Amino acid sequence: MSVMKYRVLIEQDEDGMFVAEVPALPGCISQGRTREEAIRNIQEAITGYLESLKAHNEPIPPPIQEEIVEVAL
């Protein structure tokens, strides 16, 4: 089993729910009452999304490779 990393954007909506979205996986969106719950839910959504791609012989988007750069002001 390989580990893949995908960028997840999390925003709080007008009702206070945390909405998580994966830009590399169109339509892969989930939510939760807390940030932690949204992260758990999007992990499940990503797993299901990738399993569906695999089952349908669709290409799996590559995992992200990014660096975090600190800048002092």
Number of C-alpha atoms within 10 A of each C-alpha: 3 3 5 9 10 16 14 19 13 18 15 15 10 7 7 11 16 21 23 25 22 19 13 15 16 9 11 17 19 21 22 18 13 14 17 12 17 22 21 15 17 23 17 12 19 20 11 13 17 17 14 13 14 12 9 9 9 11 9 14 12 10 12 11 8 7 6 5 5 6 5 3 3
